[in-house]
Amino acid sequence: MTIKKLDFEEAAKNGVGKNSIFDPDLPAPEKKDEPPPIGYLRMFRYTTGSDKILIFVGSLAIIVMSAIQPLNNLLFGDLTQSIIEYVKMRAMSNDTVITDHASEKLLDGVRDYVFKMCAIGTLTIILGYISIEAFSYTAMKQIFRIRSLYTKKVLNQDISWYDQHQTGDFASKMSDDLSKLEDGMGDKIPLFVSMQVTFCASLILAFTKGWELTLVCLSSLPMSLICVGVMAILSTKLSKKESDAYGFAGAIAEEVLGTIRTVLAFGGESKEMERYDSNLIHAKKNNIFRNALVGIGFGLLWFVIYLSYALAFWYGVGLIIDEKDSPNPTYTAGNMITIFFSVMGASMSFGFASTFIEVFSKAKASGGKIFSVIDTTPIINASKNKGTRPSAMKGHIQFKNVKFQYPTREEVPVLNDLNFEITAGQTVALVGSSGCGKSTCIQMLQRFYDPISGEVIIDGHKLKDLDLAWYRQNIAVVGQEPVLFGTTIEENIRYGNMEASTEDIITATKKANAYNFINELPNGLNTIVGERGAQLSGGQKQRIAIARALVRNPALLLLDEATSALDNESESKVQEALDMASRERTTVIVAHRLSTIRNADKIIVISEGKVVEEGTHEYLMSLNGEYFKLVTNQVVDRDLDEFENEENKQHVFRKLKSKVSVISGDDNKFSDAADEEDKMGTVSFLQIVKMNRPEWLQITIACIGSVISGFAFPIFAILTGDLVGILSGTDDVVMRSETNRICIYFLAAGIIVGFSTMTNIYFFTFAGESLTLRLRSQLFKAMLRQEIGWYDRKENGVGALCAKLSGEAALVQGATGQRLGTIINSMATLSLSIGLAVYYSWRLGLVTMLFMPFMLLAIFMESRLMRRDETANLEAVKASMKVAIEAISNVRTVASLGAEDLFHEKFTRELTLQQKKNLRNSHIRSIVYGIARGITFFAFATAMFYGGYLIIDGTPYDDIIKVSNALIMGTVSIANALAFSPDLRKGINAANSALQLLNRVPNIVDAPDAHEKKWKEGTIEYSNVNFSYPTRPSVPVLKNLNLTIFDGKTVALVGSSGCGKSTIVQLIERFYDPNSGVISVDKENIMDMKMSSLRSHLGIVSQEPNLFDRTIGENIAYGDNSRDVSKEEIIEAAKKANIHNFVSSLPLGYDTRLGEKGTQLSGGQKQRVAIARALIRNPKVLLLDEATSALDTESEKVVQEALDKAKEGRTCITIAHRLTTIQDADLICVIDKGKLAELGTHQELMKGKGLYHQLYSLQGH
């Protein structure tokens, strides 16, 4: 039976990749309902008193500014009436006195118009600045609070909440969703309010001038409301689905990028890209469907509007003709122009306001997700500061009838009526097979979970009644897989106790045997350890974690395999330090290596969630029970007497030099290759358009549609001018005939505009979404293509890369897609308007065009300011997200340290730096906005002032009207383009950043003539290999290493932490390339082989197993991504790794999901799954980096036998600290400071009494 490819619909239903791989019909984990979109006003729930005042002032300013905009129509109508009267009077009289009087009257009307228009323009500049500044300022402050509060709430959720949520989804929410929320709260609001107020004010003016004609003009309103309403409902629903799909994709990206070494080692790049792309495709389909509906809606909207224009003109001319002989006519040419342009302005405002529906819909959908987290109250809350705070904690522990099962696996009992007691000051060890409940006890002592029934009691108090923050301050944990943060060694240790002095930290490092290697670093305690401590070896990380626990001086010390990652030399010293530290406090130890806990005051043996034995080592051994079996299984290679005899090893320590890994602490001074930014020139708009080249046909159609839509407005101005020209006539029949002709033209224009609008919205959306999908996909692919050294760079943390994927790709669409359509439409309108203005009256056109440079300068300045602010803001968000994602990804460590507030403060500091700059710079952009809006009134005033004189000089007045109307359309188009210019600049900045990555050539790639390698013998040879890590090139790790590993042989690499053992393995995987020297297989340089081919022959089991949030079966099958792996093969590999029985006992068996990072399994269970994963690919070379370090005594012997059997017929490179596991190796290589110090079999090296003999003696052999 082969593994089935997952259908996306099922994946979306159950969570990404959550299907059963063997039987898709098996029940998947229940998916929680997504929160509904919030009400719009709820987005402003975090406004302060000062914010409300600013919003009130900004609202008042935008209302006043928008309310006076329709006065332009009133003034223009009155001026038009004056012009018509002047033309009629001049036509009817040849008397010079009368014509001079009429000319003077006309000029008086023109001057009055100019004065009032300039006053409106001045108010528009002032009020526009106030409104935009007020809303931008308050939006930035509110988003700052929301971003900060959201992060704080996420960090303070209980662990069971994390078990049911994907931490990878938070990267998407913190960038994409918060960005959409900010869009819906910022300067889009005053723009929207402006359009709505203009809509209302225009209608009031129109009704005042003539209610009958106004109602006819408004005949399109009901249909318009229906179109807009339907679009809003559908847009909100589909936006939510789109956001969900992108959230799933973000979770995949974080998981993959966080385990990149595992993905590359097992050739999982293509599978992960396919999994990532499947979610993107679903998001694209939703968005295209949504915008297709929007396009249809807008097409119908504009058709109905033009239909109403035709009807209004036809009806209006009829009213004028009917009242022509009335002494006080209601409907004059001027009134009709005022009514018509007011209703037209109202309709356009209503239509353009609809473009913001999408923005607000997305904001509400994103707000629903953000606020649902903020409103979630954790069941176990460390931030409440509630509960009992005793004066001191002694550390007396009781488990009384404790029952427990994990929330995500309620059908599997873990603890079953567990009872035991630990007296204060005792050192107690919990032992038992993997999955028996040992680590669960540790987690319950940290109060990550509460019992289903029963009680955990501390010093006579129920644990759930104690103040949780206080309690966690009094405990310290050292886990099996040490978690360090991407900061200095000193700060990592200080997380254990923020009040610790430097002297306290130094003392803790000495106790943890970390002082010597830290002291060797150029920057000592100030050395940056890299993300997750990537710059340190496993042993070094573990010692820093121990120092972090010791500096806390806890009343209760929890040790979960605390020395598992230490080398022989360090382990004894650290164990001695831990033994000494344990005398002063209660210590609970979870251990597989029973030699480390034989001196415990009490040993508790747990099996199937119950205590089966407890007592001292001697007592339990005398029972010949479960503990005796565990011990005897662990001393296969030694006599029992040797196991119980404590040897004096101090003389060995004196003889053995301290071995340390010397790394550069100056992480700010990398080599040219590692430190240089991937620089390239600024991306142009044309380059972004070229990115859409595959959609050239759709873009071409959309551009034609946008151009036609743009041409329709200037043509509308011509038709309006012709209509006004008709009104000065005296022949009613001619007026009717000409009106009918013009109305037919309006209907034709409505059909053309409606169809072209629908076309450009759909096709531009299609092109934009295709680009977004392709860019996200290509960015993810480019990241997977980079060498490991690129990931080591501090700016390429998982959080920053996830932000790039979710944020930048979406922003690029702001420079393409529908925004591009708006720009083309506006430019077409502007171009034809200018052309027509020059054609009909070149003198007036040229005079009016003098204002264009000022308008373009305003647009340029706003774009430039936006570019500067957006670039800085993007960097600040990346920096803050890196902090947040690092903390959220390691939330168990953060919670146990009680460091939630510390990371939140660190996150807030990063945000605050840019927040202050943004608040200072926002007023400049607001001034530019006000000028850009107000300058149009000065342009109109100038046009009509000069136009008045031209009319008197004999220029046809309808030509002046055409020029004026054309310029109105042109300036409106500029305003529309201006509204979206920030989105354009954001897109250009994002594209610039994205193209830097897409164009980056990895330092490690296949050679042009690289080929598939067919291994013959598989002999591996390191010849004069020198190597230093790219981030610290001045520090050599391997020095002229010469080593030959013959085909079929087992070679063990031993030595102190940081000596270069793991580096040797990473070089054969080509995670890095040597600085000099050659690594060859069968005498052929591995750099001449394809990396995929090379890695396909290698199977690796690392010290810290990286498992994926998939089923157990999928995780095992991940070992061979080149084919479909059958269920039988998976089961066989699981049997070899001694995990089959455990998996079969689970209700869902191999379809059981492991949770993020395999959190649903114990350390030993995870390691065995990782071993099965390596075995399933039947590798030519097996790479074992402490492959059995996490196994319990019951499993270790069986797994070791399986590994010994798996070694047969293949080459095996083993890295080991526990030398008993490699005694039978064909060759043992002792690595010391990057060189091969000793070489031989176990017996040969013991006889030589050199470094190996000393290391072996340290383990009590």
CORSULBEL-V231143 format. One line per field, one symbol per residue. ss: DSSP state (H for helix, E for strand, C for the rest). phi: phi as a letter, one per 20 degrees, with the letter a starting at -180 (. if undefined). burial: + if it has 16 or more other ideal C-beta (glycine too) atoms within 10 Angstrom, else -. Layout:
BEGIN
ss->???
phi->???
burial->???
END
This chain:
BEGIN
ss->CECCCCCHHHHHHHCCCCCCCCCCCCCCCCCCCCCCCCCHHHHHCCCCHHHHHHHHHHHHHHHHHHHCCCHHHHHHHHHHHHHHHHHHHHHHCCCHHHHHHHHHHHHHHHHHHHHHHHHHHHHHHHHHHHHHHHHHHHHHHHHHHHHHHHHHHHHCCCHHHHHCCCCHHHHHHHHHHHHHHHHCCCCHHHHHHHHHHHHHHHHHHHHHHCHHHHHHHHHHHHHHHHHHHHHHHHHHHHHHHHHHHHHHHHHHHHHHHHCHHHHHHCCCHHHHHHHHHHHHHHHHHHHHHHHHHHHHHHHHHHHHHHHHHHHHHHHHHHHHHHCCCCCCCCCCHHHHHHHHHHHHHHHHHHHHHHHHHHHHHHHHHHHHHHHHHHCCCCCCCCCCCCCECCCCCCCCEEEEEEEECCHHHCCCCCEEEEEEEECCCCEEEEECCCCCCHHHHHHHHCCCCCCCEEEEEECCEEHHHECHHHHHHCEEEECCCCCCCCCEHHHHHHCCCCCCCHHHHHHHHHHCCCHHHHHCCCCHHHCECCHHHCCCCHHHHHHHHHHHHHCCCCCEEEEECCCCCCCHHHHHHHHHHHHHHHCCCEEEEECCCHHHCCCCCEEEEEECCEEEEEECHHHHHHHCCHHHHHHHHHCCCCCHHHHHCCCCCHHHHHHCCCCCCCCCCCCCCCCHHHHCCCCCCCCCHHHHHHHCHHHHHHHHHHHHHHHHHHHHHHHHHHHHHHHHHHHCCCCHHHHHHHHHHHHHHHHHHHHHHHHHHHHHHHHHHHHHHHHHHHHHHHHHHHHHHCCHHHHHCHHHCHHHHHHHHHHHHHHHHHHCHHHHHHHHHHHHHHHHHHHHHHHHCHHHHHHHHCCHHHHHHHHHHHHHHHHHHHHHHHHHHHHHHHHHHHHHHCHHHHHHHCCHHHHHHHHHHHHHHHHHHHHHHHHHHHHHHHHHHHHHHHHHHHHHHHHHHHHHCCCCHHHHHHHHHHHHHHHHHHHHHHHHHHHHHHHHHHHHHHHHHHCCCCCCCCCCCCECCCCCCCCEEEEEEEECCHHHCCCCCEEEEEEEECCCCEEEEECCCCCCHHHHHHHHCCCCCCCEEEEEECCEEHHHECHHHHHHCEEEECCCCCCCCCEHHHHHHCCCCCCCCEHHHHHHHHHHCCCHHHHHHCCCHHHCECCHHHCCCCHHHHHHHHHHHHHCCCCCEEEEECCCCCCCHHHHHHHHHHHHHHHCCCEEEEECCCHHHHCCCCEEEEEECCEEEEEECHHHHHHHCCHHHHHHHHCCC
phi->.dfeffefgffffdogmeffedbfeffegfefffffgefffffdfdfeffffffffffffffffgffeffggfffffffffffffffffffecdfffffffffffffffffffffffffffffffffffffffffffffffffgfffffffffffefffffffdceffffffffdfffffffgedefffffffgfffggffffffffferfffffffefefgffffgfffffffffffffffffffffffffffffffcffffffdmegfffffffffffffffgfffffffffffffgffffffffffgffffffffffffdgeffcffddfffffffffffffffffffffffegffffffffffgffffffefeffdceefldofcgfbdeoeccddlfdabfgecfedfddclfcaccfgnfdcddcqfgnfpffffffffelfcdffbncddclndfgfeefffffffdcbccefdfdddfcfffffffgfafefeffffffffffeldfffffffgdlfeffenflmfedfffffffffffffffflefcddddlfdfeefgffgffffffffffffeafcdddbeeffecfeffbddedblncedbbqfgffffffldffgfffffedgecfffffeeeeedfffffeeffdceedfeefecefgfeefffebfffefffffffegfdgfffffffffffffffffffgfffffffffffefdeffffffffgfffffffffffffgfffgfffffffgfffffffffgffffffffefffgffffffdfgfffffffeeffffgffeclfffffffgfffffffffffffffbfffffffffeggffffffffffffffffffffffffffffgfffffffcffffffemdgffffffffffffgfgfffffeffffffffgfffffffffffffffffgfffffofgfffffffffffgfffffffffffdfffffgfffffffffgffefegfccffgdfcfedfeenfdcddledbbfgebfedfddclfcbddfgmeddddcqfgnfpfffgffffflfcdffbncdcclmdgffedffffgffedcdcefdfdddfcfgfffffffceebeefffffffffffeldfffffffgdlfeffemflmfedfgfffffffffffffelffcddddlfdfeefffegffffffffffffnbfcdddbeeffecfeffbddeeclnceebbqegffffffldffffffffene
burial->--+--+-+--++-+++++++++-----+------+-++----+--++---+--++--++-+++++++++++++++++++++++++++-++-----------++--++-++--++-+++-++-+++++++++++++++++++++++++++++++++++++++++-+++++++++++++++++++++++++++++++++++-+++-+++-++--++-+++-++-++--++--++-+++-++++++++++++++++++++++++++++++++-+++-++++++-+++++++-++++++++++++++++++++++++++++++++---------+++++++++++++++++++++++++++++++++++++++++-+--+---+-++---+-----++++++++-+-+++-++---+++--+-+-+--+++++++++++++++++++++++++++--+-++++---+--++++++++++++++++++++++++++++++++--+---++++++++++++-++--+-+++++++++++++++++++++++++++++++++++++++++++++++++++++-++--++--++++++++++++++-+-+++++--+++-++--+--++----+++-++-+++-------+-----+--+---+--+++++++++--+---++-------+-+--++-++--+--++-+++-++++++++++++++++++++++++------+--++--++-++--++-+++++++++++++++++++++++++++++++++++++++++++-+++++++++++++++++++++++++++++++++++++++-+++-++--++-+++-++--+--++-+++-+++-+++-++++++++++++++++++++++++++++-+++-+++-++--++--+--++--++++++++++++++++++++++++-+++--+-+++++++++++++++++++++++++++++++++++++++-+------+-+---+--+-+--+++++--+-+++++++-++++--+-+-+-++++++++++++++++++++++++++++--+-+++----++-+-+++++++++++++++++++++++++++++++---+-+-+++-++-+++++-++--+-++++++++++++++++++++++++++++++++++++++++++++++++++-++-++--++--++++++++++++++-+-++++++++++++++-+--++----+++++++++--
END
